[in-house]
Amino acid sequence: MSDEIGAKLKDYLKSEILHDESYPMADDEPLISSGLIDSFSLVDIALFVEETFGVRIDDNELTADNFDTVAELVKHIEANQ
């Protein structure tokens, strides 16, 4: 997993989605299935990923099954860059 991509994602999630920059987010922490992030935030996360990393995320991919952890997001970004 790219540490740089993971760090950017965590910074965004903590500051823009959770509004708690001190939150100790782990790479494998369930975000959506645990209720930490709601499903409505997936669109914001997808837009951030597309704008920041140049990776297109189709609407049918926006599910907790695909993007429940930072590690899963990083894996998707790396596979599609």
N, C-alpha and C positions, 0 to 999 in steps of 0.2 A: 504494500500500500504506500502510495506517495505521501510522505509526511507533509509536504508543502500543500498539496490539495486538501488533505485532511485538516490541516491547521486553518486554511482559509474557510472551509466549510464550518468548522467549529466556531470560529470567530463570528461568522455571519449568523449562525443559528443562535448563539448565545446573545449577541447584541441585538439582532433584528427580530428574531422570533420569540425567544424566551425573555428578552429584556433583562438578562442577568449575566453580565460578563464574568462573574466569579463562579458560575456553575461548573462543577468538575465533570465535564462530559467525556465519557470513554468512547473509544472507536466502535465498540461492539454493544453499546447501550441501546436498548430498544427505545426509539423515540416516539413512534406513532402508536404501536401496540401497547405501550405502557401508559399512554395518555399524556406524555410530556408535551408532545406537539400534536395539534389537531389536524385532521385531514384537509381542512381549508388552507393550512399553511403550505401544503404540498405544492400548490401553484406558485407561491412566492419563492419557494426553494427551487423549483424547476426554472423559473425566470432567472434567478441568481446563477444557477449552474450554466444555463444557456449563455447569459451575458458574460460571465467570468471565464468560463472554460471553453466556450464555443461548441458545446455539445447539445444536440437537439434531443429533447425528451418528448416522446409522443404522449398524448393524453391517456392512452390506454396503459401506459407504463407507470402512471402516477398512482401507485398503490403502496400500502404498507408492506406488502410482500416483497416489493422491489427496492424500497428505499426506507427501511425501518431503522437502519443504523448508518453512521458516518462511513463505516467500512464498506457497506453496500453501495452507497453513493459514490465513493471513490472508485470502487471497482467498475461501476457503470461509466464514469467519466473516463477512466483510463482505457477502457475497451472501445470507447467511441471517439477518442481524440485522433 
